[in-house]
Amino acid sequence: MGALERPAPRRSATRATLATVAASAGVSVATVSKVVNGRDDVAAGTRALVEELLRRHDYVPPSTRRTSTAPATVELLIHGSFGAYSTQVIEGLVHAGAQAGASVVVGALDDRLSGTTPQAWARRLAAAGRVGVIVVTGALTQAHIHALALAGVPLVLMDPLNLPRAEVTSVGSTNFAGGMTATQHLIGLGHRDIAYVGGPPTAGCNQARLHGYRAALETAGITARPEFVHGEDFSYDVGRRAGAALLDLPTRPTAIVGGSDTIALGIMEAARVRGLRIPDELSVTGFDDTEVATMAAPPLTVIRQPLREMGRVALKTVLRLAAGETLDSHHVELATELVVRNTTAPPPGA
Protein backbone atom coordinates (compact mmCIF):
# COMPACT_ATOMS: atom_id res chain seq x y z
CA MET A 1 0.00 0.00 0.00
CA GLY A 2 1.44 3.43 -0.98
CA ALA A 3 2.25 6.18 1.49
CA LEU A 4 -1.01 8.03 0.73
CA GLU A 5 -3.21 4.93 0.48
CA ARG A 6 -5.25 4.33 3.61
CA PRO A 7 -8.38 2.27 4.16
CA ALA A 8 -11.57 4.30 4.18
CA PRO A 9 -12.45 5.28 7.74
CA ARG A 10 -15.51 3.76 9.35
CA ARG A 11 -18.36 6.15 10.04
CA SER A 12 -19.03 6.57 13.71
CA ALA A 13 -22.08 7.79 15.59
CA THR A 14 -19.75 9.98 17.66
CA ARG A 15 -18.27 13.18 16.28
CA ALA A 16 -14.75 12.84 14.88
CA THR A 17 -11.84 14.36 16.77
CA LEU A 18 -8.30 15.34 15.77
CA ALA A 19 -7.11 12.08 17.31
CA THR A 20 -9.53 10.09 15.14
CA VAL A 21 -8.22 11.70 11.96
CA ALA A 22 -4.59 11.42 13.11
CA ALA A 23 -4.99 7.69 13.75
CA SER A 24 -6.50 7.14 10.30
CA ALA A 25 -3.72 9.13 8.63
CA GLY A 26 -0.89 7.61 10.65
CA VAL A 27 0.36 11.05 11.71
CA SER A 28 0.47 13.01 14.94
CA VAL A 29 -2.42 15.03 16.34
CA ALA A 30 -0.17 18.09 16.06
CA THR A 31 0.17 17.54 12.30
CA VAL A 32 -3.61 17.31 11.86
CA SER A 33 -4.02 20.45 13.95
CA LYS A 34 -1.60 22.31 11.66
CA VAL A 35 -3.65 21.34 8.60
CA VAL A 36 -6.91 22.36 10.27
CA ASN A 37 -5.48 25.75 11.18
CA GLY A 38 -4.01 26.40 7.73
CA ARG A 39 -0.34 26.15 8.74
CA ASP A 40 2.13 25.90 5.88
CA ASP A 41 4.74 23.69 7.57
CA VAL A 42 3.18 20.38 6.47
CA ALA A 43 4.34 18.36 3.46
CA ALA A 44 2.01 18.58 0.46
CA GLY A 45 1.35 14.83 0.34
CA THR A 46 0.59 14.65 4.05
CA ARG A 47 -1.65 17.72 3.81
CA ALA A 48 -3.63 16.15 0.96
CA LEU A 49 -4.12 12.92 2.91
CA VAL A 50 -5.21 14.71 6.09
CA GLU A 51 -7.63 16.97 4.21
CA GLU A 52 -9.21 13.95 2.52
CA LEU A 53 -9.64 12.16 5.85
CA LEU A 54 -11.06 15.29 7.47
CA ARG A 55 -13.68 15.29 4.72
CA ARG A 56 -14.43 11.59 5.05
CA HIS A 57 -14.79 11.85 8.82
CA ASP A 58 -17.01 14.96 8.50
CA TYR A 59 -14.71 16.67 10.97
CA VAL A 60 -16.01 19.99 12.31
CA PRO A 61 -13.68 22.28 14.33
CA PRO A 62 -14.81 22.67 17.95
CA SER A 63 -15.23 26.43 17.55
CA THR A 64 -18.02 25.84 15.01
CA ARG A 65 -19.93 23.44 17.25
CA ARG A 66 -21.80 26.22 18.94
CA THR A 67 -24.96 25.84 20.94
CA SER A 68 -28.23 27.35 19.76
CA THR A 69 -27.80 30.19 22.27
CA ALA A 70 -24.29 31.16 21.15
CA PRO A 71 -24.07 34.31 18.98
CA ALA A 72 -23.60 33.69 15.26
CA THR A 73 -21.00 35.53 13.17
CA VAL A 74 -21.26 35.80 9.39
CA GLU A 75 -18.36 36.72 7.09
CA LEU A 76 -19.40 39.29 4.46
CA LEU A 77 -17.00 39.71 1.54
CA ILE A 78 -17.42 42.63 -0.88
CA HIS A 79 -16.01 42.45 -4.40
CA GLY A 80 -14.62 45.73 -5.71
CA SER A 81 -14.93 49.16 -4.14
CA PHE A 82 -17.13 49.98 -1.16
CA GLY A 83 -19.46 52.38 -2.99
CA ALA A 84 -23.09 53.40 -2.71
CA TYR A 85 -24.23 49.94 -3.85
CA SER A 86 -22.24 48.14 -1.16
CA THR A 87 -23.34 50.60 1.52
CA GLN A 88 -27.02 49.81 1.02
CA VAL A 89 -26.34 46.06 0.94
CA ILE A 90 -24.31 46.23 4.16
CA GLU A 91 -27.06 48.27 5.82
CA GLY A 92 -29.64 45.59 5.03
CA LEU A 93 -27.35 42.80 6.20
CA VAL A 94 -26.37 44.49 9.46
CA HIS A 95 -29.96 45.36 10.37
CA ALA A 96 -31.09 41.79 9.63
CA GLY A 97 -28.18 40.48 11.70
CA ALA A 98 -29.14 42.68 14.64
CA GLN A 99 -32.70 41.38 14.51
CA ALA A 100 -31.47 37.78 14.40
CA GLY A 101 -28.83 38.28 17.10
CA ALA A 102 -25.98 37.71 14.65
CA SER A 103 -22.83 39.71 13.97
CA VAL A 104 -21.48 40.59 10.53
CA VAL A 105 -17.73 40.88 9.79
CA VAL A 106 -17.07 42.86 6.60
CA GLY A 107 -14.01 42.48 4.39
CA ALA A 108 -12.76 42.86 0.82
CA LEU A 109 -13.02 39.64 -1.17
CA ASP A 110 -9.63 39.78 -2.88
CA ASP A 111 -7.77 40.76 0.32
CA ARG A 112 -9.23 37.87 2.32
CA LEU A 113 -8.37 35.24 -0.30
CA SER A 114 -4.84 36.32 -1.17
CA GLY A 115 -1.75 34.59 0.22
CA THR A 116 -3.41 31.38 1.38
CA THR A 117 -4.78 28.12 -0.01
CA PRO A 118 -8.56 27.66 -0.34
CA GLN A 119 -8.45 24.89 2.28
CA ALA A 120 -6.52 27.01 4.76
CA TRP A 121 -8.84 29.99 4.17
CA ALA A 122 -11.99 27.93 4.73
CA ARG A 123 -10.66 26.24 7.85
CA ARG A 124 -9.59 29.57 9.34
CA LEU A 125 -13.15 30.80 8.88
CA ALA A 126 -14.48 27.69 10.58
CA ALA A 127 -11.92 27.96 13.39
CA ALA A 128 -12.92 31.61 13.91
CA GLY A 129 -16.51 30.50 14.44
CA ARG A 130 -18.00 31.86 11.22
CA VAL A 131 -21.36 30.18 10.66
CA GLY A 132 -21.55 31.28 7.04
CA VAL A 133 -20.07 33.38 4.22
CA ILE A 134 -21.87 35.93 2.02
CA VAL A 135 -20.10 37.19 -1.13
CA VAL A 136 -21.47 40.35 -2.80
CA THR A 137 -21.16 40.91 -6.60
CA GLY A 138 -18.16 38.62 -6.84
CA ALA A 139 -17.31 35.01 -7.45
CA LEU A 140 -15.31 32.33 -5.71
CA THR A 141 -13.34 29.66 -7.49
CA GLN A 142 -14.58 26.09 -7.47
CA ALA A 143 -11.69 25.30 -5.12
CA HIS A 144 -12.86 27.90 -2.58
CA ILE A 145 -16.48 26.73 -2.82
CA HIS A 146 -15.39 23.12 -2.32
CA ALA A 147 -13.19 24.09 0.63
CA LEU A 148 -16.09 25.88 2.34
CA ALA A 149 -18.27 22.80 1.88
CA LEU A 150 -15.59 20.57 3.42
CA ALA A 151 -15.24 22.95 6.36
CA GLY A 152 -19.00 22.96 6.91
CA VAL A 153 -19.37 26.71 6.26
CA PRO A 154 -22.50 27.62 4.21
CA LEU A 155 -22.11 30.05 1.30
CA VAL A 156 -24.58 32.56 -0.20
CA LEU A 157 -23.73 34.68 -3.25
CA MET A 158 -25.53 38.00 -3.57
CA ASP A 159 -26.12 39.55 -7.00
CA PRO A 160 -23.30 37.34 -8.36
CA LEU A 161 -21.53 38.21 -11.59
CA ASN A 162 -21.50 34.51 -12.39
CA LEU A 163 -22.96 31.42 -10.75
CA PRO A 164 -20.17 28.80 -10.60
CA ARG A 165 -22.64 25.91 -10.27
CA ALA A 166 -26.37 25.50 -9.94
CA GLU A 167 -26.42 24.24 -6.34
CA VAL A 168 -24.68 27.33 -4.95
CA THR A 169 -27.27 29.45 -3.14
CA SER A 170 -27.70 32.98 -4.45
CA VAL A 171 -29.87 36.07 -3.97
CA GLY A 172 -30.44 38.51 -6.82
CA SER A 173 -33.06 40.56 -8.62
CA THR A 174 -35.11 40.32 -11.82
CA ASN A 175 -32.38 41.67 -14.09
CA PHE A 176 -34.02 40.64 -17.36
CA ALA A 177 -37.27 42.34 -16.42
CA GLY A 178 -35.34 45.42 -15.32
CA GLY A 179 -33.49 45.76 -18.63
CA MET A 180 -36.73 45.27 -20.55
CA THR A 181 -38.70 47.76 -18.42
CA ALA A 182 -36.08 50.52 -18.79
CA THR A 183 -36.05 50.07 -22.57
CA GLN A 184 -39.83 49.91 -22.80
CA HIS A 185 -40.05 53.17 -20.83
CA LEU A 186 -37.83 54.90 -23.40
CA ILE A 187 -39.72 53.35 -26.32
CA GLY A 188 -42.96 54.58 -24.78
CA LEU A 189 -41.55 58.12 -24.79
CA GLY A 190 -40.96 57.83 -28.54
CA HIS A 191 -37.26 56.83 -28.68
CA ARG A 192 -36.08 54.38 -31.33
CA ASP A 193 -32.31 55.02 -31.31
CA ILE A 194 -31.60 53.47 -27.91
CA ALA A 195 -28.16 52.28 -26.76
CA TYR A 196 -27.06 50.06 -23.88
CA VAL A 197 -23.95 50.45 -21.70
CA GLY A 198 -23.44 47.66 -19.17
CA GLY A 199 -20.92 45.74 -17.12
CA PRO A 200 -18.69 42.76 -17.97
CA PRO A 201 -20.08 40.97 -21.07
CA THR A 202 -19.72 37.56 -19.39
CA ALA A 203 -21.44 38.59 -16.14
CA GLY A 204 -24.77 36.83 -15.68
CA CYS A 205 -26.57 39.93 -14.34
CA ASN A 206 -25.32 42.04 -17.25
CA GLN A 207 -26.34 39.42 -19.80
CA ALA A 208 -29.84 39.33 -18.33
CA ARG A 209 -30.18 43.14 -18.48
CA LEU A 210 -28.85 43.20 -22.03
CA HIS A 211 -31.24 40.43 -23.10
CA GLY A 212 -34.10 42.42 -21.59
CA TYR A 213 -33.02 45.50 -23.57
CA ARG A 214 -32.89 43.50 -26.81
CA ALA A 215 -36.22 41.80 -26.12
CA ALA A 216 -37.92 45.18 -25.68
CA LEU A 217 -36.46 46.44 -28.97
CA GLU A 218 -37.51 43.30 -30.83
CA THR A 219 -41.03 43.44 -29.41
CA ALA A 220 -41.34 47.05 -30.63
CA GLY A 221 -40.04 46.14 -34.09
CA ILE A 222 -36.79 48.09 -33.61
CA THR A 223 -33.61 46.62 -35.08
CA ALA A 224 -30.79 46.38 -32.55
CA ARG A 225 -27.60 48.10 -33.70
CA PRO A 226 -24.33 46.38 -32.65
CA GLU A 227 -22.49 49.73 -32.34
CA PHE A 228 -25.09 50.80 -29.77
CA VAL A 229 -24.03 48.15 -27.23
CA HIS A 230 -21.04 48.59 -24.91
CA GLY A 231 -19.98 46.55 -21.87
CA GLU A 232 -16.88 46.50 -19.74
CA ASP A 233 -17.44 47.21 -16.04
CA PHE A 234 -20.07 48.71 -13.73
CA SER A 235 -18.15 51.95 -13.23
CA TYR A 236 -18.31 55.70 -13.81
CA ASP A 237 -15.27 55.67 -16.10
CA VAL A 238 -16.83 53.03 -18.35
CA GLY A 239 -19.99 55.12 -18.62
CA ARG A 240 -17.97 58.20 -19.48
CA ARG A 241 -15.87 56.45 -22.15
CA ALA A 242 -18.74 54.49 -23.69
CA GLY A 243 -20.97 57.55 -23.56
CA ALA A 244 -18.34 59.55 -25.44
CA ALA A 245 -18.03 56.86 -28.11
CA LEU A 246 -21.80 56.67 -28.58
CA LEU A 247 -22.36 60.41 -28.65
CA ASP A 248 -19.58 60.87 -31.24
CA LEU A 249 -21.21 58.47 -33.71
CA PRO A 250 -22.50 60.00 -36.98
CA THR A 251 -25.99 58.92 -35.94
CA ARG A 252 -25.97 59.04 -32.17
CA PRO A 253 -28.58 57.51 -29.86
CA THR A 254 -31.30 59.72 -28.38
CA ALA A 255 -31.47 57.52 -25.27
CA ILE A 256 -29.07 55.23 -23.38
CA VAL A 257 -29.89 52.45 -20.92
CA GLY A 258 -27.21 52.33 -18.22
CA GLY A 259 -26.43 48.99 -16.56
CA SER A 260 -25.81 50.72 -13.21
CA ASP A 261 -26.24 54.13 -11.58
CA THR A 262 -22.52 54.85 -11.81
CA ILE A 263 -22.47 54.00 -15.52
CA ALA A 264 -25.40 56.37 -16.06
CA LEU A 265 -23.56 59.19 -14.25
CA GLY A 266 -20.55 58.67 -16.52
CA ILE A 267 -22.82 58.87 -19.58
CA MET A 268 -24.32 62.11 -18.26
CA GLU A 269 -20.84 63.58 -17.86
CA ALA A 270 -19.98 62.65 -21.46
CA ALA A 271 -23.15 64.44 -22.57
CA ARG A 272 -22.34 67.52 -20.47
CA VAL A 273 -18.86 67.83 -22.01
CA ARG A 274 -20.48 67.80 -25.46
CA GLY A 275 -23.02 70.43 -24.53
CA LEU A 276 -26.00 68.06 -24.69
CA ARG A 277 -28.88 68.81 -22.33
CA ILE A 278 -30.47 65.98 -20.33
CA PRO A 279 -33.25 65.00 -20.90
CA ASP A 280 -34.03 67.47 -23.72
CA GLU A 281 -31.36 66.12 -26.09
CA LEU A 282 -30.47 62.79 -24.46
CA SER A 283 -32.41 60.49 -22.11
CA VAL A 284 -30.50 58.26 -19.67
CA THR A 285 -31.58 55.52 -17.25
CA GLY A 286 -29.64 53.86 -14.44
CA PHE A 287 -29.91 50.54 -12.60
CA ASP A 288 -29.80 50.04 -8.79
CA ASP A 289 -31.29 53.26 -7.32
CA THR A 290 -28.43 54.01 -4.95
CA GLU A 291 -28.11 57.36 -3.19
CA VAL A 292 -26.14 58.83 -6.10
CA ALA A 293 -29.24 58.50 -8.32
CA THR A 294 -31.13 61.10 -6.30
CA MET A 295 -28.04 63.31 -5.93
CA ALA A 296 -27.48 63.48 -9.69
CA ALA A 297 -28.30 66.68 -11.57
CA PRO A 298 -30.92 66.10 -12.79
CA PRO A 299 -32.08 63.20 -10.57
CA LEU A 300 -31.74 59.90 -12.39
CA THR A 301 -34.53 57.70 -13.75
CA VAL A 302 -33.64 54.16 -12.65
CA ILE A 303 -34.55 50.54 -12.34
CA ARG A 304 -34.61 50.05 -8.60
CA GLN A 305 -33.03 46.95 -7.09
CA PRO A 306 -34.22 46.34 -3.50
CA LEU A 307 -30.62 46.31 -2.25
CA ARG A 308 -31.37 46.50 1.48
CA GLU A 309 -33.98 43.76 1.19
CA MET A 310 -31.55 41.63 -0.84
CA GLY A 311 -29.05 42.02 2.01
CA ARG A 312 -31.66 40.99 4.57
CA VAL A 313 -32.66 37.93 2.55
CA ALA A 314 -29.00 36.89 2.08
CA LEU A 315 -28.38 37.12 5.85
CA LYS A 316 -31.49 35.17 6.75
CA THR A 317 -30.70 32.55 4.11
CA VAL A 318 -27.15 31.87 5.31
CA LEU A 319 -28.41 31.55 8.90
CA ARG A 320 -31.03 29.05 7.74
CA LEU A 321 -28.32 27.02 6.01
CA ALA A 322 -26.16 27.18 9.13
CA ALA A 323 -29.09 25.80 11.14
CA GLY A 324 -29.33 22.85 8.76
CA GLU A 325 -32.60 23.90 7.12
CA THR A 326 -33.48 22.83 3.58
CA LEU A 327 -34.24 25.66 1.16
CA ASP A 328 -37.11 25.57 -1.32
CA SER A 329 -34.86 27.09 -4.01
CA HIS A 330 -31.15 27.69 -4.43
CA HIS A 331 -31.79 31.00 -6.18
CA VAL A 332 -34.04 33.86 -5.04
CA GLU A 333 -34.88 36.83 -7.27
CA LEU A 334 -36.51 39.95 -5.82
CA ALA A 335 -38.57 42.20 -8.04
CA THR A 336 -37.15 45.34 -9.68
CA GLU A 337 -39.24 48.43 -10.48
CA LEU A 338 -39.02 51.54 -12.64
CA VAL A 339 -38.58 54.87 -10.81
CA VAL A 340 -39.11 57.82 -13.16
CA ARG A 341 -37.29 61.04 -12.31
CA ASN A 342 -35.84 63.76 -14.51
CA THR A 343 -33.37 62.18 -16.95
CA THR A 344 -35.91 60.78 -19.43
CA ALA A 345 -38.20 62.64 -21.84
CA PRO A 346 -39.44 62.34 -25.43
CA PRO A 347 -36.69 62.61 -28.08
CA PRO A 348 -35.88 65.97 -29.71
CA GLY A 349 -38.55 67.03 -32.19
CA ALA A 350 -41.13 64.57 -30.90
C-alpha positions in Angstrom: 0.0 0.0 0.0 1.4 3.4 -1.0 2.3 6.2 1.5 -1.0 8.0 0.7 -3.2 4.9 0.5 -5.2 4.3 3.6 -8.4 2.3 4.2 -11.6 4.3 4.2 -12.5 5.3 7.7 -15.5 3.8 9.3 -18.4 6.2 10.0 -19.0 6.6 13.7 -22.1 7.8 15.6 -19.8 10.0 17.7 -18.3 13.2 16.3 -14.8 12.8 14.9 -11.8 14.4 16.8 -8.3 15.3 15.8 -7.1 12.1 17.3 -9.5 10.1 15.1 -8.2 11.7 12.0 -4.6 11.4 13.1 -5.0 7.7 13.8 -6.5 7.1 10.3 -3.7 9.1 8.6 -0.9 7.6 10.7 0.4 11.0 11.7 0.5 13.0 14.9 -2.4 15.0 16.3 -0.2 18.1 16.1 0.2 17.5 12.3 -3.6 17.3 11.9 -4.0 20.5 14.0 -1.6 22.3 11.7 -3.6 21.3 8.6 -6.9 22.4 10.3 -5.5 25.7 11.2 -4.0 26.4 7.7 -0.3 26.1 8.7 2.1 25.9 5.9 4.7 23.7 7.6 3.2 20.4 6.5 4.3 18.4 3.5 2.0 18.6 0.5 1.4 14.8 0.3 0.6 14.7 4.1 -1.7 17.7 3.8 -3.6 16.2 1.0 -4.1 12.9 2.9 -5.2 14.7 6.1 -7.6 17.0 4.2 -9.2 13.9 2.5 -9.6 12.2 5.8 -11.1 15.3 7.5 -13.7 15.3 4.7 -14.4 11.6 5.0 -14.8 11.8 8.8 -17.0 15.0 8.5 -14.7 16.7 11.0 -16.0 20.0 12.3 -13.7 22.3 14.3 -14.8 22.7 18.0 -15.2 26.4 17.5 -18.0 25.8 15.0 -19.9 23.4 17.3 -21.8 26.2 18.9 -25.0 25.8 20.9 -28.2 27.4 19.8 -27.8 30.2 22.3 -24.3 31.2 21.2 -24.1 34.3 19.0 -23.6 33.7 15.3 -21.0 35.5 13.2 -21.3 35.8 9.4 -18.4 36.7 7.1 -19.4 39.3 4.5 -17.0 39.7 1.5 -17.4 42.6 -0.9 -16.0 42.4 -4.4 -14.6 45.7 -5.7 -14.9 49.2 -4.1 -17.1 50.0 -1.2 -19.5 52.4 -3.0 -23.1 53.4 -2.7 -24.2 49.9 -3.9 -22.2 48.1 -1.2 -23.3 50.6 1.5 -27.0 49.8 1.0 -26.3 46.1 0.9 -24.3 46.2 4.2 -27.1 48.3 5.8 -29.6 45.6 5.0 -27.3 42.8 6.2 -26.4 44.5 9.5 -30.0 45.4 10.4 -31.1 41.8 9.6 -28.2 40.5 11.7 -29.1 42.7 14.6 -32.7 41.4 14.5 -31.5 37.8 14.4 -28.8 38.3 17.1 -26.0 37.7 14.7 -22.8 39.7 14.0 -21.5 40.6 10.5 -17.7 40.9 9.8 -17.1 42.9 6.6 -14.0 42.5 4.4 -12.8 42.9 0.8 -13.0 39.6 -1.2 -9.6 39.8 -2.9 -7.8 40.8 0.3 -9.2 37.9 2.3 -8.4 35.2 -0.3 -4.8 36.3 -1.2 -1.8 34.6 0.2 -3.4 31.4 1.4 -4.8 28.1 0.0 -8.6 27.7 -0.3 -8.5 24.9 2.3 -6.5 27.0 4.8 -8.8 30.0 4.2 -12.0 27.9 4.7 -10.7 26.2 7.8 -9.6 29.6 9.3 -13.1 30.8 8.9 -14.5 27.7 10.6 -11.9 28.0 13.4 -12.9 31.6 13.9 -16.5 30.5 14.4 -18.0 31.9 11.2 -21.4 30.2 10.7 -21.6 31.3 7.0 -20.1 33.4 4.2 -21.9 35.9 2.0 -20.1 37.2 -1.1 -21.5 40.3 -2.8 -21.2 40.9 -6.6 -18.2 38.6 -6.8 -17.3 35.0 -7.5 -15.3 32.3 -5.7 -13.3 29.7 -7.5 -14.6 26.1 -7.5 -11.7 25.3 -5.1 -12.9 27.9 -2.6 -16.5 26.7 -2.8 -15.4 23.1 -2.3 -13.2 24.1 0.6 -16.1 25.9 2.3 -18.3 22.8 1.9 -15.6 20.6 3.4 -15.2 22.9 6.4 -19.0 23.0 6.9 -19.4 26.7 6.3 -22.5 27.6 4.2 -22.1 30.1 1.3 -24.6 32.6 -0.2 -23.7 34.7 -3.3 -25.5 38.0 -3.6 -26.1 39.6 -7.0 -23.3 37.3 -8.4 -21.5 38.2 -11.6 -21.5 34.5 -12.4 -23.0 31.4 -10.8 -20.2 28.8 -10.6 -22.6 25.9 -10.3 -26.4 25.5 -9.9 -26.4 24.2 -6.3 -24.7 27.3 -4.9 -27.3 29.5 -3.1 -27.7 33.0 -4.4 -29.9 36.1 -4.0 -30.4 38.5 -6.8 -33.1 40.6 -8.6 -35.1 40.3 -11.8 -32.4 41.7 -14.1 -34.0 40.6 -17.4 -37.3 42.3 -16.4 -35.3 45.4 -15.3 -33.5 45.8 -18.6 -36.7 45.3 -20.5 -38.7 47.8 -18.4 -36.1 50.5 -18.8 -36.0 50.1 -22.6 -39.8 49.9 -22.8 -40.0 53.2 -20.8 -37.8 54.9 -23.4 -39.7 53.4 -26.3 -43.0 54.6 -24.8 -41.6 58.1 -24.8 -41.0 57.8 -28.5 -37.3 56.8 -28.7 -36.1 54.4 -31.3 -32.3 55.0 -31.3 -31.6 53.5 -27.9 -28.2 52.3 -26.8 -27.1 50.1 -23.9 -24.0 50.4 -21.7 -23.4 47.7 -19.2 -20.9 45.7 -17.1 -18.7 42.8 -18.0 -20.1 41.0 -21.1 -19.7 37.6 -19.4 -21.4 38.6 -16.1 -24.8 36.8 -15.7 -26.6 39.9 -14.3 -25.3 42.0 -17.2 -26.3 39.4 -19.8 -29.8 39.3 -18.3 -30.2 43.1 -18.5 -28.8 43.2 -22.0 -31.2 40.4 -23.1 -34.1 42.4 -21.6 -33.0 45.5 -23.6 -32.9 43.5 -26.8 -36.2 41.8 -26.1 -37.9 45.2 -25.7 -36.5 46.4 -29.0 -37.5 43.3 -30.8 -41.0 43.4 -29.4 -41.3 47.0 -30.6 -40.0 46.1 -34.1 -36.8 48.1 -33.6 -33.6 46.6 -35.1 -30.8 46.4 -32.5 -27.6 48.1 -33.7 -24.3 46.4 -32.6 -22.5 49.7 -32.3 -25.1 50.8 -29.8 -24.0 48.1 -27.2 -21.0 48.6 -24.9 -20.0 46.5 -21.9 -16.9 46.5 -19.7 -17.4 47.2 -16.0 -20.1 48.7 -13.7 -18.1 51.9 -13.2 -18.3 55.7 -13.8 -15.3 55.7 -16.1 -16.8 53.0 -18.3 -20.0 55.1 -18.6 -18.0 58.2 -19.5 -15.9 56.4 -22.2 -18.7 54.5 -23.7 -21.0 57.5 -23.6 -18.3 59.6 -25.4 -18.0 56.9 -28.1 -21.8 56.7 -28.6 -22.4 60.4 -28.7 -19.6 60.9 -31.2 -21.2 58.5 -33.7 -22.5 60.0 -37.0 -26.0 58.9 -35.9 -26.0 59.0 -32.2 -28.6 57.5 -29.9 -31.3 59.7 -28.4 -31.5 57.5 -25.3 -29.1 55.2 -23.4 -29.9 52.5 -20.9 -27.2 52.3 -18.2 -26.4 49.0 -16.6 -25.8 50.7 -13.2 -26.2 54.1 -11.6 -22.5 54.8 -11.8 -22.5 54.0 -15.5 -25.4 56.4 -16.1 -23.6 59.2 -14.3 -20.5 58.7 -16.5 -22.8 58.9 -19.6 -24.3 62.1 -18.3 -20.8 63.6 -17.9 -20.0 62.6 -21.5 -23.2 64.4 -22.6 -22.3 67.5 -20.5 -18.9 67.8 -22.0 -20.5 67.8 -25.5 -23.0 70.4 -24.5 -26.0 68.1 -24.7 -28.9 68.8 -22.3 -30.5 66.0 -20.3 -33.2 65.0 -20.9 -34.0 67.5 -23.7 -31.4 66.1 -26.1 -30.5 62.8 -24.5 -32.4 60.5 -22.1 -30.5 58.3 -19.7 -31.6 55.5 -17.2 -29.6 53.9 -14.4 -29.9 50.5 -12.6 -29.8 50.0 -8.8 -31.3 53.3 -7.3 -28.4 54.0 -5.0 -28.1 57.4 -3.2 -26.1 58.8 -6.1 -29.2 58.5 -8.3 -31.1 61.1 -6.3 -28.0 63.3 -5.9 -27.5 63.5 -9.7 -28.3 66.7 -11.6 -30.9 66.1 -12.8 -32.1 63.2 -10.6 -31.7 59.9 -12.4 -34.5 57.7 -13.7 -33.6 54.2 -12.7 -34.6 50.5 -12.3 -34.6 50.0 -8.6 -33.0 47.0 -7.1 -34.2 46.3 -3.5 -30.6 46.3 -2.3 -31.4 46.5 1.5 -34.0 43.8 1.2 -31.5 41.6 -0.8 -29.1 42.0 2.0 -31.7 41.0 4.6 -32.7 37.9 2.5 -29.0 36.9 2.1 -28.4 37.1 5.8 -31.5 35.2 6.8 -30.7 32.6 4.1 -27.1 31.9 5.3 -28.4 31.6 8.9 -31.0 29.0 7.7 -28.3 27.0 6.0 -26.2 27.2 9.1 -29.1 25.8 11.1 -29.3 22.8 8.8 -32.6 23.9 7.1 -33.5 22.8 3.6 -34.2 25.7 1.2 -37.1 25.6 -1.3 -34.9 27.1 -4.0 -31.1 27.7 -4.4 -31.8 31.0 -6.2 -34.0 33.9 -5.0 -34.9 36.8 -7.3 -36.5 39.9 -5.8 -38.6 42.2 -8.0 -37.2 45.3 -9.7 -39.2 48.4 -10.5 -39.0 51.5 -12.6 -38.6 54.9 -10.8 -39.1 57.8 -13.2 -37.3 61.0 -12.3 -35.8 63.8 -14.5 -33.4 62.2 -17.0 -35.9 60.8 -19.4 -38.2 62.6 -21.8 -39.4 62.3 -25.4 -36.7 62.6 -28.1 -35.9 66.0 -29.7 -38.6 67.0 -32.2 -41.1 64.6 -30.9 
